[in-house]
């Protein structure tokens, strides 16, 4: 004979918490590991004013030990050892490469963090992962680099209506506290600086804009990728003059596409027409993408909320 009893709301809550705790055991522990920088300043092409600003901040970080510790200026400048730099601008303009170059310049490894690396479906775990990233950077004496940082530093939710909103704000608050206490160099990069919360803007020492390359920069970038070892009849000046809206990434992709097109056809010389064709395809794809409406003021917040809701199985009605 079977028997049953009604489960109270308290018992139900305990059961759900127990299930979540057990499922948490199956989640792999997140670890952060630094890597050797992939680029140096000799390998990236930037406008001189942008490079000068980056070097100013890098030299600040390089000399901070002497100024604050050996000369003891830390006695009167309590928070000045903390320095952050935010690299912002259009995609493909060299922000990530510049972050690696800064680490290389300082003779340190780089610890790269993307939001996907730290996001968790369990409440309270994302802030813990943020702490882990900072701790790993400190332990390994690495330069901490947050790529696509707007996903983490976006504006906080003011009208909280769901548990997800609380979780998003909790993550932002923890990030602020950790940044306040961290006495080392941090690099951020974003395509959407307008999404940053003002509190984060104030705590980052310098914001450097990466613009699309001008004529002189485009010419240098074309020269960088069109090597003399690759047979071609390409007029670099013509390319630099003809296409003025390309990023460094666009130029790199165009040369590579033209080279593979030549190799596939068993030709011995990369014809400039192949490069023109590749550039036109890139421009066409960009123009097509311009038809997509992006609410920049809210995209980062919604991105975070939607990802958390998806992981938690929340279905919007």
ChimeraX attribute file (.defattr): number of C-alpha atoms within 10 A of each C-alpha:
attribute: neighborCount
match mode: 1-to-1
recipient: residues
	/A:1	2
	/A:2	3
	/A:3	4
	/A:4	5
	/A:5	5
	/A:6	6
	/A:7	10
	/A:8	9
	/A:9	9
	/A:10	9
	/A:11	11
	/A:12	11
	/A:13	12
	/A:14	12
	/A:15	13
	/A:16	12
	/A:17	12
	/A:18	12
	/A:19	11
	/A:20	12
	/A:21	12
	/A:22	11
	/A:23	11
	/A:24	14
	/A:25	9
	/A:26	8
	/A:27	11
	/A:28	7
	/A:29	8
	/A:30	12
	/A:31	11
	/A:32	17
	/A:33	14
	/A:34	18
	/A:35	14
	/A:36	14
	/A:37	21
	/A:38	16
	/A:39	18
	/A:40	16
	/A:41	17
	/A:42	7
	/A:43	12
	/A:44	16
	/A:45	19
	/A:46	24
	/A:47	14
	/A:48	10
	/A:49	10
	/A:50	15
	/A:51	15
	/A:52	12
	/A:53	13
	/A:54	22
	/A:55	16
	/A:56	12
	/A:57	17
	/A:58	19
	/A:59	13
	/A:60	15
	/A:61	18
	/A:62	16
	/A:63	10
	/A:64	21
	/A:65	15
	/A:66	11
	/A:67	14
	/A:68	17
	/A:69	12
	/A:70	10
	/A:71	11
	/A:72	12
	/A:73	16
	/A:74	16
	/A:75	10
	/A:76	9
	/A:77	10
	/A:78	11
	/A:79	13
	/A:80	14
	/A:81	20
	/A:82	19
	/A:83	22
	/A:84	23
	/A:85	21
	/A:86	25
	/A:87	25
	/A:88	23
	/A:89	19
	/A:90	15
	/A:91	18
	/A:92	19
	/A:93	23
	/A:94	21
	/A:95	24
	/A:96	22
	/A:97	18
	/A:98	25
	/A:99	31
	/A:100	25
	/A:101	22
	/A:102	24
	/A:103	25
	/A:104	19
	/A:105	17
	/A:106	14
	/A:107	14
	/A:108	18
	/A:109	22
	/A:110	26
	/A:111	25
	/A:112	23
	/A:113	21
	/A:114	14
	/A:115	17
	/A:116	9
	/A:117	15
	/A:118	20
	/A:119	19
	/A:120	20
	/A:121	16
	/A:122	16
	/A:123	16
	/A:124	13
	/A:125	16
	/A:126	21
	/A:127	21
	/A:128	16
	/A:129	20
	/A:130	20
	/A:131	17
	/A:132	16
	/A:133	23
	/A:134	22
	/A:135	15
	/A:136	17
	/A:137	23
	/A:138	15
	/A:139	9
	/A:140	14
	/A:141	15
	/A:142	25
	/A:143	28
	/A:144	25
	/A:145	26
	/A:146	24
	/A:147	22
	/A:148	20
	/A:149	25
	/A:150	23
	/A:151	22
	/A:152	25
	/A:153	26
	/A:154	27
	/A:155	22
	/A:156	22
	/A:157	17
	/A:158	9
	/A:159	8
	/A:160	13
	/A:161	9
	/A:162	9
	/A:163	11
	/A:164	20
	/A:165	19
	/A:166	17
	/A:167	22
	/A:168	25
	/A:169	18
	/A:170	17
	/A:171	22
	/A:172	21
	/A:173	16
	/A:174	16
	/A:175	19
	/A:176	15
	/A:177	11
	/A:178	15
	/A:179	20
	/A:180	12
	/A:181	10
	/A:182	16
	/A:183	16
	/A:184	20
	/A:185	22
	/A:186	24
	/A:187	25
	/A:188	24
	/A:189	23
	/A:190	24
	/A:191	20
	/A:192	20
	/A:193	22
	/A:194	15
	/A:195	22
	/A:196	20
	/A:197	16
	/A:198	13
	/A:199	15
	/A:200	16
	/A:201	15
	/A:202	9
	/A:203	15
	/A:204	17
	/A:205	15
	/A:206	17
	/A:207	17
	/A:208	17
	/A:209	17
	/A:210	19
	/A:211	17
	/A:212	21
	/A:213	21
	/A:214	16
	/A:215	17
	/A:216	12
	/A:217	18
	/A:218	26
	/A:219	17
	/A:220	19
	/A:221	22
	/A:222	21
	/A:223	15
	/A:224	15
	/A:225	16
	/A:226	20
	/A:227	11
	/A:228	9
	/A:229	6
	/A:230	12
	/A:231	14
	/A:232	16
	/A:233	11
	/A:234	18
	/A:235	11
	/A:236	17
	/A:237	15
	/A:238	10
	/A:239	19
	/A:240	23
	/A:241	13
	/A:242	11
	/A:243	15
	/A:244	13
	/A:245	13
	/A:246	18
	/A:247	21
	/A:248	23
	/A:249	13
	/A:250	17
	/A:251	25
	/A:252	16
	/A:253	17
	/A:254	22
	/A:255	22
	/A:256	15
	/A:257	17
	/A:258	21
	/A:259	21
	/A:260	13
	/A:261	17
	/A:262	17
	/A:263	13
	/A:264	9
	/A:265	8
	/A:266	9
	/A:267	12
	/A:268	11
	/A:269	14
	/A:270	21
	/A:271	17
	/A:272	17
	/A:273	12
	/A:274	19
	/A:275	22
	/A:276	18
	/A:277	14
	/A:278	21
	/A:279	22
	/A:280	14
	/A:281	13
	/A:282	17
	/A:283	16
	/A:284	12
	/A:285	11
	/A:286	11
	/A:287	11
	/A:288	10
	/A:289	10
	/A:290	10
	/A:291	8
	/A:292	8
	/A:293	7
	/A:294	9
	/A:295	9
	/A:296	12
	/A:297	15
	/A:298	14
	/A:299	16
	/A:300	22
	/A:301	22
	/A:302	17
	/A:303	12
	/A:304	20
	/A:305	17
	/A:306	15
	/A:307	16
	/A:308	21
	/A:309	16
	/A:310	13
	/A:311	11
	/A:312	14
	/A:313	10
	/A:314	11
	/A:315	7
	/A:316	7
	/A:317	3
